[in-house]
Amino acid sequence: MEGKKGNESSSSHAIVLSAKKRNLDENEGLKVKKVKANKDKNIVIHRQESAIIDGDVHMPFHLVEMIKKILDDQIKVVKEIGFGGLLSLKVKRTATDMLSWLVDCFDHGSCMFTIDSKKDFVVTEFDVYDVFCLPCKTSKKVEEISRCANVINPDYDLKVKWRSHFGLMGENDQIPLGFLESKIPLLVDGGEEFRQLFIMHAFSSFLAPTSNRTVDLRIVKCLVDVNQIRTYDWSKYVLDRLCEAVKSYKEGNIEWFCGCVLMLEIIYFHRLRFRNVVLNSTIPLFQHWTDVDIRDRIRNEKLSKGFGCGILEFDTYLVSEKLQFEDGQVVCNQFKEAPVNQTSRKESVVYEGVRSNVKGVIQFELPASSMSNEEIRSIAIDEVYEKFLLMKRDLEVVSNFYMNELKVLFQTRKPNDGSTSTPPMSQTDLFFMDPRVHEIVDEIVSLVNWVLDAVVQELVDYCISDYHGFDLNEVLVSFGKPFEITRNEFLSLGELTIAISSVIIDCWALLLNENQKSSAHGPQKLYFWCFSKYSNTQDIDKLFDIWSRWLFIPCNDFDIANVELEEKLQFIDNMSYDTKYMSEVEKFSDVLSDMLSIFLDQRLPQSNDSVKNMIEYTLESPYVNWKSGKQKNNDSGIYTMVSMLYFDGADVFNCDVLKTVSTRRALRAQIAATLVLSDMNIVRDEVLEKLSEFRLIRSEVAKDVFDGIKKKTKQGKKEKKV
């Protein structure tokens, strides 16, 4: 837009929030300006994601730099007052690329963050705690000083006191943040003044920033008694101030947006699983982010169709909602445990002490090497894995405790008679030789196997049963469109007379690619869709387009340009072919090599010679011990998926599970369960919920399916006879 210089208003009715980008040094900030709404002139505000305007708002830089200067004693004090989470802050700038989008998505009235009609969540004080670990869930609300006129302001003397402390005598003088930044490092004793000034600076510069880099005195009433600072609900206060800033900004009542947008940004990053990458959920969450990390995340999101493309996380977050708080602080970093009964708070199961005198409760002390509930929660990829880790930890604690008790019992026994020639046995050997122990261990193992097998079998029955009461179009696995498996497609895993649906193999490849990312040595394999029959140029162009999307979507962490290829092609098949057929296979491999070489060379400018020379690779057929002489075998999909899983490029590939029909049938069930239970499956929870309903009709379904099998078998015999 064209307008007048200075503060004069423009004649235009559309104001675009944009400015030329220029290099910013670390002392400069970022502001997004919004002109006051003028109802008479009907001014329309147009936001642009790249709005960058000079200023210091939304700049954690000054807080980060100040934290660098404080000493160990001061750091200890910051932790004591409940603000130790801020010490992990690494981000110095708030990127404005998505600032307007974040503010637009956030509703200040309901605290609802709405990405689209199907993806939304409520931002709560637990979100704030997850990000910063500020005091939370306390009954003491942060009380602000009155903002009425000085002549009738009951808190006027308090404001005068703080202004005079910095040599300011005017009744409306504002305290520059620079004054605090100069003084705080000098308060080496970490006394009252240090605590007060640190909180003032943290809020005025970052948590609830002012627009002009001055101190916001609204919170000073809560700083009078520094011993009470940690007892206020600062997490709720930060959220309230954000809502207040969003409201004022959207209504056009403020010139600059003054809310902690970085907090909203990090909440969004962790709530939305982008490219199916599982982020570290240990709190405070902002400890995992740097300016580079945020810039990369925003850049990658811009490559998609827009912000908000991803899977909404419900299981992992909120992290702190499952913590036990007392007076604003987390108690022993332990998750809330279900009480044994409601008679007394003391009767909840906690891991303190060795024995409990409370009736019905056994307590054990966690060894130093054991993970706490919070630590387990932070590494668990989903709720099922979390419960497994908790169970495993608890079993280890209990077994170790009783093993120590057994050792004490053994030590009280009389020593062996020295006249015997038989060498003494260890206490552990004696224990495990007891037949009663064998029986107990066998019973535990069989019980665990029975429970797991029963659940998996129920799931498989539900997914691959051809029951007339099921919806064949129900999506049982979704890795994001077009990678969705319906019940009708899943039936190909349960029906041995038809070939396995290609979308099942596609989803299997996506799952294996995702697993490769977490490999200890980095990705070693890359799976992507090939082709059956492509001949003309138009078809090949389509194929190249498919490859491009396939490489980009599931395999974004795999850079084939930087790997060393073995410079050979290996042909794996369950059938034995004559020389004539193999000559056709070699021609096919030449075409494939040529296409791959061209495709990769065009799209990977730094590709190495091994990629460019792919056309010269030799074709090899590794030895396999599971070949079949049958010309028609509907297990070809199983052969393919298991080969993808186990084959590692060796000249010999033995895989006994592929040799018999019965084991291949079991593999069908295992693959079905693996796909459904994968944490990549967006609809997994919905399927598991329906599983409980399925248990009620499982016997009816079994009879219906069995009758259907008999009918098909009978019909097949008739057709064969004809």
Phi and psi in degrees as a GROMACS rama.xvg file:
@    title "Ramachandran Plot"
@    xaxis  label "Phi"
@    yaxis  label "Psi"
@TYPE xy
-105.196  136.394  GLU-2
-154.531  -179.659  GLY-3
-84.5553  161.205  LYS-4
-76.716  165.875  LYS-5
71.1432  -142.847  GLY-6
-95.9418  3.74395  ASN-7
-69.7281  141.906  GLU-8
-76.3159  153.918  SER-9
-87.4852  157.173  SER-10
-80.5852  -11.1279  SER-11
-77.5025  152.467  SER-12
-100.557  3.50978  HIS-13
-124.024  120.125  ALA-14
-111.075  117.001  ILE-15
-97.2064  125.013  VAL-16
-81.2783  80.8982  LEU-17
-146.693  158.971  SER-18
-156.63  158.156  ALA-19
-67.3744  140.012  LYS-20
-79.222  135.446  LYS-21
-140.977  165.848  ARG-22
-69.635  131.458  ASN-23
-109.215  135.122  LEU-24
-87.204  174.66  ASP-25
-68.5056  -13.1491  GLU-26
-92.7339  0.353149  ASN-27
-102.512  151.076  GLU-28
-116.829  -169.485  GLY-29
-128.397  132.031  LEU-30
-129.971  145.613  LYS-31
-114.915  115.299  VAL-32
-92.1785  141.937  LYS-33
-134.792  126.836  LYS-34
-78.4996  144.029  VAL-35
-57.9461  138.796  LYS-36
-67.2787  136.816  ALA-37
-122.071  102.121  ASN-38
-64.1574  -33.3179  LYS-39
-67.118  -36.973  ASP-40
-91.5217  -3.6593  LYS-41
53.2486  50.2252  ASN-42
-71.1644  133.912  ILE-43
-108.152  131.064  VAL-44
-97.0397  123.216  ILE-45
-111.076  120.431  HIS-46
-93.1725  146.13  ARG-47
-124.005  138.912  GLN-48
-64.0922  -23.5005  GLU-49
-98.325  22.4549  SER-50
-64.1224  117.26  ALA-51
-134.136  115.122  ILE-52
-133.15  146.662  ILE-53
-59.2848  150.777  ASP-54
148.888  -174.685  GLY-55
-121.45  2.82664  ASP-56
-68.9391  147.775  VAL-57
64.5106  28.6503  HIS-58
-113.248  99.0139  MET-59
-69.2083  -3.44753  PRO-60
-51.6765  -47.3554  PHE-61
-67.2738  -37.3118  HIS-62
-68.0493  -41.9081  LEU-63
-61.7085  -44.5856  VAL-64
-66.2601  -36.0682  GLU-65
-68.5856  -40.4359  MET-66
-61.1945  -33.9839  ILE-67
-61.7125  -27.8179  LYS-68
-89.5007  -16.7496  LYS-69
-77.5137  153.245  ILE-70
-92.5595  174.61  LEU-71
-59.3269  -42.3258  ASP-72
-63.8811  -36.8925  ASP-73
-69.9748  -37.4394  GLN-74
-61.4693  -41.2695  ILE-75
-61.271  -40.1713  LYS-76
-67.0916  -40.8385  VAL-77
-59.1055  -40.4167  VAL-78
-67.4428  -37.5268  LYS-79
-64.2684  -34.6629  GLU-80
-87.1  4.93227  ILE-81
90.8839  12.9198  GLY-82
-114.967  22.1927  PHE-83
-64.3485  -24.0949  GLY-84
-59.4347  -31.3315  GLY-85
-65.4938  -21.1162  LEU-86
-66.5846  -15.5178  LEU-87
-88.9845  0.965279  SER-88
-65.0818  125.491  LEU-89
-116.962  -24.2975  LYS-90
-71.8775  130.289  VAL-91
-104.839  -23.3753  LYS-92
-127.25  152.781  ARG-93
-104.275  114.898  THR-94
-67.5861  130.668  ALA-95
-92.2404  1.1016  THR-96
-57.4653  -35.2223  ASP-97
-118.385  12.9628  MET-98
-58.3663  -51.2716  LEU-99
-62.7262  -38.8546  SER-100
-64.0457  -41.7767  TRP-101
-62.1246  -45.2781  LEU-102
-65.2189  -39.52  VAL-103
-64.5663  -34.6068  ASP-104
-75.629  -19.8364  CYS-105
-95.9337  125.39  PHE-106
-98.3794  117.207  ASP-107
-70.6041  -22.4211  HIS-108
-76.5939  -47.062  GLY-109
-99.488  -8.77969  SER-110
62.263  23.7376  CYS-111
-86.7773  129.118  MET-112
-102.488  111.383  PHE-113
-110.428  112.718  THR-114
-81.8594  -49.7373  ILE-115
-154.664  -171.445  ASP-116
-64.8792  -20.4535  SER-117
-110.593  -2.70728  LYS-118
-133.462  107.498  LYS-119
-153.75  161.557  ASP-120
-156.505  158.234  PHE-121
-95.1961  129.033  VAL-122
-83.2938  125.752  VAL-123
-123.814  177.892  THR-124
-66.319  -21.9961  GLU-125
-66.5915  -33.5863  PHE-126
-61.136  -42.7302  ASP-127
-62.5968  -43.0608  VAL-128
-63.5909  -41.2152  TYR-129
-56.4353  -38.2035  ASP-130
-79.5126  -45.2477  VAL-131
-114.709  -20.31  PHE-132
59.6699  43.0852  CYS-133
-82.8719  158.014  LEU-134
-50.2725  139.337  PRO-135
-148.921  158.199  CYS-136
54.7355  51.5585  LYS-137
-120.82  154.799  THR-138
-75.9757  -12.0313  SER-139
-89.4893  109.874  LYS-140
-81.8102  142.068  LYS-141
-66.5285  118.561  VAL-142
-98.2141  125.181  GLU-143
-89.2115  154.518  GLU-144
-73.7074  158.784  ILE-145
-66.9496  144.76  SER-146
-112.858  22.3135  ARG-147
-80.3659  179.418  CYS-148
-59.4644  148.401  ALA-149
-57.3511  -35.8841  ASN-150
-67.0728  -25.3184  VAL-151
-118.446  11.1586  ILE-152
-81.8145  116.974  ASN-153
-68.4644  -17.1218  PRO-154
-104.296  15.0141  ASP-155
-61.9151  -40.9259  TYR-156
-61.7233  -34.3333  ASP-157
-66.906  -39.5537  LEU-158
-67.9556  -39.7861  LYS-159
-62.0579  -40.1715  VAL-160
-59.6913  -45.5318  LYS-161
-71.0928  -35.9602  TRP-162
-65.594  -44.5375  ARG-163
-66.5323  -27.9124  SER-164
-60.3075  -28.0263  HIS-165
-107.523  17.152  PHE-166
76.799  22.8102  GLY-167
-104.98  124.976  LEU-168
-107.862  -18.7006  MET-169
-67.7497  141.488  GLY-170
-68.779  -15.4505  GLU-171
-118.549  13.4494  ASN-172
-62.764  143.363  ASP-173
-109.112  141.175  GLN-174
-86.9674  117.294  ILE-175
-66.5612  143.39  PRO-176
-63.9503  -25.4918  LEU-177
-59.3705  -32.5228  GLY-178
-61.3525  -42.6741  PHE-179
-67.6636  -40.193  LEU-180
-66.6795  -26.1438  GLU-181
-80.4959  -32.9615  SER-182
-90.059  -35.8295  LYS-183
-56.1382  -46.6348  ILE-184
-62.1137  -20.5105  PRO-185
-82.2449  -17.3996  LEU-186
-85.0123  68.6041  LEU-187
-69.1646  -19.0806  VAL-188
-77.0888  -12.8048  ASP-189
64.8579  32.5306  GLY-190
-77.7796  -159.664  GLY-191
-59.0965  -46.9358  GLU-192
-63.3315  -40.5525  GLU-193
-59.3518  -45.1195  PHE-194
-62.808  -42.9914  ARG-195
-64.7905  -47.0346  GLN-196
-68.4158  -35.344  LEU-197
-63.0339  -45.5657  PHE-198
-63.9654  -43.7535  ILE-199
-55.758  -46.9692  MET-200
-67.656  -43.3818  HIS-201
-57.8549  -41.4358  ALA-202
-77.3639  -45.2289  PHE-203
-70.1398  -27.1106  SER-204
-97.7489  -20.9809  SER-205
-143.733  -57.069  PHE-206
-69.7494  -33.9935  LEU-207
-147.09  69.5536  ALA-208
-65.0843  144.41  PRO-209
-86.0589  163.097  THR-210
-84.2412  -14.3991  SER-211
-126.288  24.1901  ASN-212
54.072  47.7843  ARG-213
-123.682  166.832  THR-214
-79.1478  133.12  VAL-215
-92.0669  113.054  ASP-216
-86.4871  8.29183  LEU-217
-61.0894  -28.1425  ARG-218
-97.4034  4.65796  ILE-219
-66.5464  -22.928  VAL-220
-62.9278  -31.1922  LYS-221
-83.3526  -2.14441  CYS-222
-107.202  -0.636024  LEU-223
-61.9437  -48.8234  VAL-224
-102.166  101.155  ASP-225
-66.056  -21.935  VAL-226
-71.8867  -14.1598  ASN-227
-100.087  -1.12331  GLN-228
-57.3645  -43.672  ILE-229
-72.2988  -8.78697  ARG-230
-93.2856  -3.19282  THR-231
-89.7947  152.285  TYR-232
-84.613  77.0026  ASP-233
-70.2706  -29.6115  TRP-234
-61.5629  -45.3084  SER-235
-64.5371  -36.9239  LYS-236
-64.6222  -42.0019  TYR-237
-61.7564  -41.1537  VAL-238
-65.4685  -42.1894  LEU-239
-62.0956  -40.5397  ASP-240
-67.531  -35.0212  ARG-241
-63.707  -45.7998  LEU-242
-60.9  -40.8316  CYS-243
-62.3265  -42.0043  GLU-244
-67.6951  -41.9555  ALA-245
-63.5059  -42.6304  VAL-246
-60.513  -50.0807  LYS-247
-62.9416  -38.6251  SER-248
-66.5028  -45.371  TYR-249
-70.1016  -29.7719  LYS-250
-85.406  -4.63472  GLU-251
77.2252  22.7194  GLY-252
-88.8754  -10.4991  ASN-253
-128.013  153.335  ILE-254
-83.4139  -35.5898  GLU-255
-120.99  144.487  TRP-256
-76.9114  126.698  PHE-257
-124.269  58.1719  CYS-258
-128.394  163.72  GLY-259
-82.3792  82.9004  CYS-260
-69.8998  -28.4131  VAL-261
-59.0198  -38.9154  LEU-262
-61.0098  -46.1374  MET-263
-63.3681  -36.5734  LEU-264
-64.8797  -45.4167  GLU-265
-70.4582  -37.9617  ILE-266
-57.9222  -46.2956  ILE-267
-62.9888  -43.9946  TYR-268
-58.3019  -42.107  PHE-269
-81.3303  -30.6896  HIS-270
-73.116  -27.5969  ARG-271
-107.15  114.448  LEU-272
-80.2081  99.955  ARG-273
-88.7255  132.493  PHE-274
54.7814  25.3452  ARG-275
60.264  26.0073  ASN-276
-86.6991  123.71  VAL-277
-86.4671  117.484  VAL-278
-84.5474  157.729  LEU-279
-67.8867  125.235  ASN-280
-105.411  13.9245  SER-281
-68.0699  141.394  THR-282
-103.684  149.849  ILE-283
-70.9904  141.787  PRO-284
-66.6136  -30.968  LEU-285
-71.4405  -7.84856  PHE-286
-68.121  -18.8126  GLN-287
-90.0547  3.89561  HIS-288
-122.142  138.509  TRP-289
-122.868  173.253  THR-290
-59.0023  -37.9781  ASP-291
-66.9432  -43.1793  VAL-292
-59.7803  -45.1095  ASP-293
-66.5645  -41.9099  ILE-294
-62.5265  -41.0356  ARG-295
-65.6343  -41.6906  ASP-296
-62.3716  -44.9548  ARG-297
-64.9571  -41.4716  ILE-298
-61.8848  -43.3147  ARG-299
-66.1814  -38.1421  ASN-300
-66.4107  -32.4183  GLU-301
-66.8407  -23.9011  LYS-302
-71.8582  -19.7945  LEU-303
-83.3399  -170.985  SER-304
-74.3082  -3.28714  LYS-305
153.34  169.716  GLY-306
-60.7587  146.564  PHE-307
100.131  4.67206  GLY-308
-86.1278  111.221  CYS-309
166.937  -176.057  GLY-310
-100.494  127.492  ILE-311
-75.5367  129.246  LEU-312
-88.094  126.05  GLU-313
-117.188  -29.0039  PHE-314
-77.5859  -42.6451  ASP-315
-78.4151  -39.8097  THR-316
-112.098  138.284  TYR-317
-90.3294  137.5  LEU-318
-71.1822  -49.2932  VAL-319
-74.2193  -13.5688  SER-320
-63.5569  -22.6225  GLU-321
-99.4686  8.94514  LYS-322
-93.7325  157.76  LEU-323
-96.4419  119.753  GLN-324
-105.637  146.532  PHE-325
-147.422  119.687  GLU-326
56.1664  39.8791  ASP-327
86.4038  -7.28968  GLY-328
-118.165  153.945  GLN-329
-75.5952  133.084  VAL-330
-87.2603  111.24  VAL-331
56.8516  20.1809  CYS-332
51.9036  30.1798  ASN-333
-103.498  145.447  GLN-334
-73.3244  155.464  PHE-335
-62.2944  128.615  LYS-336
-100.981  144.994  GLU-337
-67.0985  129.664  ALA-338
-67.8483  147.691  PRO-339
-66.4184  -44.423  VAL-340
-150.72  179.796  ASN-341
-98.1561  12.5519  GLN-342
-77.4225  -30.5956  THR-343
-156.609  142.05  SER-344
-64.2366  -27.7732  ARG-345
-68.674  -14.4629  LYS-346
-90.5902  13.5587  GLU-347
-82.4535  148.073  SER-348
-77.0073  116.942  VAL-349
-127.588  159.08  VAL-350
-99.1855  66.6401  TYR-351
-135.157  143.817  GLU-352
75.1789  178.177  GLY-353
-105.57  -44.0034  VAL-354
-123.738  157.836  ARG-355
-119.679  136.822  SER-356
-87.85  -3.83843  ASN-357
-75.7103  132.831  VAL-358
-61.7394  130.905  LYS-359
84.8452  7.30147  GLY-360
-126.915  130.634  VAL-361
-116.742  130.406  ILE-362
-120.793  145.582  GLN-363
-131.585  149.518  PHE-364
-90.0248  128.928  GLU-365
-71.5232  126.228  LEU-366
-62.6882  159.001  PRO-367
-60.7024  -29.5069  ALA-368
-78.8994  -12.0287  SER-369
-81.5237  146.522  SER-370
-79.444  143.182  MET-371
-76.6545  169.14  SER-372
-58.7926  -40.2619  ASN-373
-65.9935  -40.4368  GLU-374
-64.4046  -40.3888  GLU-375
-63.8568  -43.3827  ILE-376
-59.0218  -37.6782  ARG-377
-70.3986  -27.395  SER-378
-101.283  -12.6668  ILE-379
-70.4493  133.116  ALA-380
-81.5198  -20.935  ILE-381
-160.243  179.251  ASP-382
-65.8773  -37.262  GLU-383
-63.9933  -45.7259  VAL-384
-65.2356  -36.2138  TYR-385
-61.736  -45.4012  GLU-386
-64.8777  -36.8517  LYS-387
-63.3014  -45.2656  PHE-388
-65.1461  -39.4092  LEU-389
-62.2338  -44.6212  LEU-390
-63.547  -43.1351  MET-391
-63.2918  -43.6405  LYS-392
-62.3  -46.1495  ARG-393
-64.5239  -39.8773  ASP-394
-62.2515  -40.0942  LEU-395
-65.2411  -41.1078  GLU-396
-62.7772  -47.4236  VAL-397
-65.0223  -47.1654  VAL-398
-64.1032  -40.5297  SER-399
-64.716  -38.1876  ASN-400
-62.3411  -48.1372  PHE-401
-73.7236  -25.929  TYR-402
-65.9172  -38.6786  MET-403
-64.57  -37.8413  ASN-404
-65.4336  -38.3848  GLU-405
-64.913  -37.5901  LEU-406
-62.3084  -39.1053  LYS-407
-63.3739  -41.5797  VAL-408
-62.6346  -43.7704  LEU-409
-62.5123  -37.3854  PHE-410
-67.4066  -22.8967  GLN-411
-83.1478  -9.66432  THR-412
-75.4037  157.811  ARG-413
-68.0781  142.329  LYS-414
-65.4973  158.534  PRO-415
-63.2811  149.373  ASN-416
-69.4162  124.178  ASP-417
-67.4019  -15.3778  GLY-418
-76.6623  -18.3459  SER-419
-76.0782  147.349  THR-420
-86.8022  -13.6876  SER-421
-74.9079  126.595  THR-422
-66.1354  147.186  PRO-423
-64.4798  143.633  PRO-424
-94.8396  149.794  MET-425
-68.4298  158.77  SER-426
-62.388  -37.7533  GLN-427
-65.5085  -42.2899  THR-428
-62.4026  -42.963  ASP-429
-60.1615  -40.8761  LEU-430
-64.5252  -47.269  PHE-431
-80.0454  -10.0234  PHE-432
-81.818  -13.8285  MET-433
-65.6296  121.994  ASP-434
-59.8055  -27.1136  PRO-435
-65.5198  -35.7851  ARG-436
-65.6056  -41.4928  VAL-437
-57.3226  -44.7194  HIS-438
-62.7442  -42.0948  GLU-439
-64.9514  -45.8516  ILE-440
-62.0892  -44.7507  VAL-441
-60.1821  -38.7974  ASP-442
-67.3403  -41.2023  GLU-443
-63.3858  -45.748  ILE-444
-61.0094  -46.4685  VAL-445
-64.9699  -35.0694  SER-446
-66.3336  -45.7149  LEU-447
-61.6034  -47.2792  VAL-448
-61.2249  -39.373  ASN-449
-64.1986  -43.7987  TRP-450
-64.0925  -48.2822  VAL-451
-64.3642  -47.4315  LEU-452
-61.7473  -37.8468  ASP-453
-64.7987  -44.0719  ALA-454
-64.9007  -46.3302  VAL-455
-63.1504  -42.0769  VAL-456
-64.2921  -39.5751  GLN-457
-61.5825  -42.7854  GLU-458
-62.8396  -45.0352  LEU-459
-63.7491  -42.939  VAL-460
-58.8257  -40.4004  ASP-461
-67.6574  -36.4522  TYR-462
-85.3406  -33.4815  CYS-463
-118.406  20.8886  ILE-464
-93.4453  132.196  SER-465
-88.0325  73.3057  ASP-466
-101.607  136.596  TYR-467
-65.6647  -21.8306  HIS-468
-84.6561  -3.42851  GLY-469
-90.8694  149.808  PHE-470
-83.7221  113.749  ASP-471
-67.5876  -20.6935  LEU-472
-91.9368  1.58902  ASN-473
-64.5386  130.087  GLU-474
-82.5564  118.414  VAL-475
-99.4923  -25.6123  LEU-476
-136.081  128.599  VAL-477
-137.963  115.075  SER-478
-101.341  19.3391  PHE-479
96.2596  136.793  GLY-480
-57.9165  143.944  LYS-481
-89.4868  13.4511  PRO-482
-89.3343  76.61  PHE-483
-131.747  136.716  GLU-484
-112.409  118.475  ILE-485
-87.2537  169.478  THR-486
-59.9798  -38.5618  ARG-487
-60.2428  -38.5283  ASN-488
-74.8263  -32.2237  GLU-489
-66.4287  -25.336  PHE-490
-60.779  -23.3993  LEU-491
-67.5024  -20.0883  SER-492
-79.5616  -28.1933  LEU-493
-92.7524  -19.5072  GLY-494
-102.589  112.118  GLU-495
-74.9863  -10.5817  LEU-496
-91.5975  -3.8615  THR-497
-123.939  155.067  ILE-498
-72.4605  148.37  ALA-499
-69.7217  135.29  ILE-500
-59.7325  140.392  SER-501
-66.5037  -28.9535  SER-502
-66.9659  -26.9579  VAL-503
-66.407  -42.0744  ILE-504
-67.2833  -36.973  ILE-505
-60.4586  -49.0721  ASP-506
-64.8482  -35.3981  CYS-507
-61.7102  -41.4584  TRP-508
-64.053  -41.2755  ALA-509
-61.3226  -41.9043  LEU-510
-64.5977  -42.5082  LEU-511
-66.2999  -37.842  LEU-512
-61.9965  -41.2075  ASN-513
-65.1865  -40.1004  GLU-514
-64.5263  -33.5103  ASN-515
-61.4998  -30.8812  GLN-516
-64.7858  -30.3867  LYS-517
-94.5857  10.0737  SER-518
-64.5804  144.693  SER-519
-59.6023  -32.5578  ALA-520
-105.77  17.7191  HIS-521
82.019  170.147  GLY-522
-59.0296  129.193  PRO-523
-112.39  -21.3612  GLN-524
-128.678  152.519  LYS-525
-135.785  123.259  LEU-526
-110.882  129.886  TYR-527
-152.558  156.447  PHE-528
-61.316  137.728  TRP-529
-104.093  -118.885  CYS-530
-165.234  165.069  PHE-531
-107.602  -60.2986  SER-532
-136.798  109.426  LYS-533
-132.962  129.35  TYR-534
-126.073  -53.7403  SER-535
-85.3302  172.688  ASN-536
-63.0985  -39.5008  THR-537
-61.9019  -42.0552  GLN-538
-65.086  -39.3874  ASP-539
-66.1319  -37.1023  ILE-540
-61.9259  -39.5789  ASP-541
-62.7959  -41.2358  LYS-542
-62.6795  -44.4722  LEU-543
-58.9945  -39.7766  PHE-544
-63.8202  -41.7138  ASP-545
-62.7208  -45.0426  ILE-546
-59.56  -42.1492  TRP-547
-59.5659  -47.5692  SER-548
-67.788  -36.4976  ARG-549
-65.1622  -42.6994  TRP-550
-66.6217  -36.8981  LEU-551
-75.6512  -42.477  PHE-552
-72.3343  -60.9225  ILE-553
-90.0491  -13.6366  PRO-554
-123.57  38.7848  CYS-555
-68.5691  -14.0647  ASN-556
-97.736  3.78939  ASP-557
-109.311  110.982  PHE-558
-104.929  98.608  ASP-559
-68.656  -16.9103  ILE-560
-68.8952  -18.9437  ALA-561
-108.479  11.0681  ASN-562
-102.875  159.146  VAL-563
-99.8039  111.554  GLU-564
-80.8225  152.962  LEU-565
-82.032  0.0316446  GLU-566
57.872  47.9832  GLU-567
-156.328  152.072  LYS-568
-108  137.127  LEU-569
-119.087  129.529  GLN-570
-105.558  116.402  PHE-571
-115.574  126.751  ILE-572
-150.632  149.427  ASP-573
-82.7497  -4.80146  ASN-574
-110.618  155.207  MET-575
-99.6568  133.053  SER-576
-120.121  156.638  TYR-577
-82.374  177.341  ASP-578
-63.0465  -38.8966  THR-579
-61.9776  -44.8901  LYS-580
-67.6549  -39.0202  TYR-581
-66.2868  -28.4868  MET-582
-65.9426  -34.0497  SER-583
-68.7353  -37.1856  GLU-584
-63.5122  -38.4946  VAL-585
-65.5239  -38.7411  GLU-586
-63.1162  -41.898  LYS-587
-59.7286  -43.0116  PHE-588
-66.3172  -34.3268  SER-589
-62.2733  -44.5908  ASP-590
-62.7028  -45.7702  VAL-591
-61.6921  -44.1421  LEU-592
-61.8954  -42.8063  SER-593
-63.2516  -46.4648  ASP-594
-63.7838  -44.3927  MET-595
-63.3741  -41.4421  LEU-596
-61.4662  -46.9953  SER-597
-64.244  -46.3684  ILE-598
-59.6178  -49.4561  PHE-599
-70.1881  -36.9837  LEU-600
-67.0049  -35.4624  ASP-601
-70.6613  -35.9491  GLN-602
-99.6232  -12.4539  ARG-603
-123.469  87.5117  LEU-604
-60.0185  -21.0467  PRO-605
-99.7223  18.3061  GLN-606
-61.4255  146.556  SER-607
-89.6095  178.269  ASN-608
-63.2883  -30.5441  ASP-609
-63.5619  -29.6573  SER-610
-76.4541  -43.8  VAL-611
-67.1281  -30.1299  LYS-612
-95.5681  19.4387  ASN-613
-60.6301  -29.5951  MET-614
-62.4668  -21.6176  ILE-615
-94.2621  3.10814  GLU-616
-65.8766  144.583  TYR-617
-87.0902  148.696  THR-618
-95.896  127.533  LEU-619
-125.003  153.683  GLU-620
-121.832  99.4167  SER-621
-60.3521  151.64  PRO-622
-74.1816  133.3  TYR-623
-128.621  148.113  VAL-624
-100.501  16.7643  ASN-625
-126.189  28.1208  TRP-626
-68.6794  148.839  LYS-627
-125.131  143.581  SER-628
-86.2571  -5.67963  GLY-629
-73.7109  137.412  LYS-630
-77.9106  -25.152  GLN-631
-124.802  121.677  LYS-632
-145.063  114.57  ASN-633
-76.8118  3.12612  ASN-634
-89.795  10.7675  ASP-635
-58.135  -34.7824  SER-636
-64.6945  -37.8019  GLY-637
-65.7884  -44.8843  ILE-638
-54.7974  -44.4967  TYR-639
-64.7099  -50.0587  THR-640
-67.5419  -38.4259  MET-641
-70.323  -36.4198  VAL-642
-63.2419  -40.9895  SER-643
-59.2212  -37.9868  MET-644
-72.0148  -43.5566  LEU-645
-105.724  -27.0663  TYR-646
-68.3919  132.282  PHE-647
-123.815  17.8021  ASP-648
91.4268  6.41243  GLY-649
-76.071  164.35  ALA-650
-76.9194  -17.5236  ASP-651
-123.163  128.849  VAL-652
-129.529  89.5136  PHE-653
-93.9753  131.763  ASN-654
-146.012  93.8016  CYS-655
-64.5163  -27.5599  ASP-656
-68.5417  -13.8557  VAL-657
-93.6326  -1.1547  LEU-658
-80.5854  -28.6799  LYS-659
-119.807  155.886  THR-660
-63.9093  -40.5526  VAL-661
-63.7668  -41.9054  SER-662
-71.7518  -34.3048  THR-663
-67.4137  -33.6558  ARG-664
-65.8407  -39.6768  ARG-665
-64.7647  -36.6248  ALA-666
-62.8425  -36.6664  LEU-667
-58.1176  -45.0579  ARG-668
-65.7621  -42.4707  ALA-669
-64.888  -39.5152  GLN-670
-66.0865  -41.9928  ILE-671
-59.2276  -48.3444  ALA-672
-64.8071  -39.3581  ALA-673
-63.0767  -43.7953  THR-674
-64.7627  -43.5793  LEU-675
-68.6521  -41.2566  VAL-676
-83.5999  -5.20002  LEU-677
-60.2279  141.44  SER-678
-71.6482  -7.38199  ASP-679
-77.3027  -18.5312  MET-680
-74.5818  111.773  ASN-681
-64.672  -32.4099  ILE-682
-100.174  15.5397  VAL-683
-58.0327  -47.112  ARG-684
-62.4567  -37.087  ASP-685
-64.3937  -41.5159  GLU-686
-64.9238  -42.8021  VAL-687
-66.1857  -33.1125  LEU-688
-64.6182  -41.0084  GLU-689
-71.1036  -19.4554  LYS-690
-64.2284  -36.0113  LEU-691
-64.0956  -35.9865  SER-692
-70.6158  -35.5527  GLU-693
-63.8981  -33.3204  PHE-694
-58.2015  -31.218  ARG-695
-70.9506  -25.6545  LEU-696
-116.558  13.1422  ILE-697
-61.2607  -40.0264  ARG-698
-65.557  -38.0417  SER-699
-64.9237  -42.0898  GLU-700
-63.5028  -42.6872  VAL-701
-58.7501  -43.8851  ALA-702
-64.5485  -42.9044  LYS-703
-63.6587  -44.1072  ASP-704
-66.165  -42.7084  VAL-705
-62.3493  -42.3909  PHE-706
-62.5053  -37.4735  ASP-707
-65.4066  -39.9822  GLY-708
-63.8292  -44.4248  ILE-709
-61.1668  -39.9259  LYS-710
-64.8938  -43.6042  LYS-711
-65.9039  -40.0717  LYS-712
-62.8803  -44.5557  THR-713
-63.0669  -42.5198  LYS-714
-65.4568  -38.4813  GLN-715
-64.5389  -39.2993  GLY-716
-64.29  -39.351  LYS-717
-62.805  -45.3977  LYS-718
-63.9693  -39.4978  GLU-719
-65.2628  -39.26  LYS-720
-64.6988  -42.6401  LYS-721
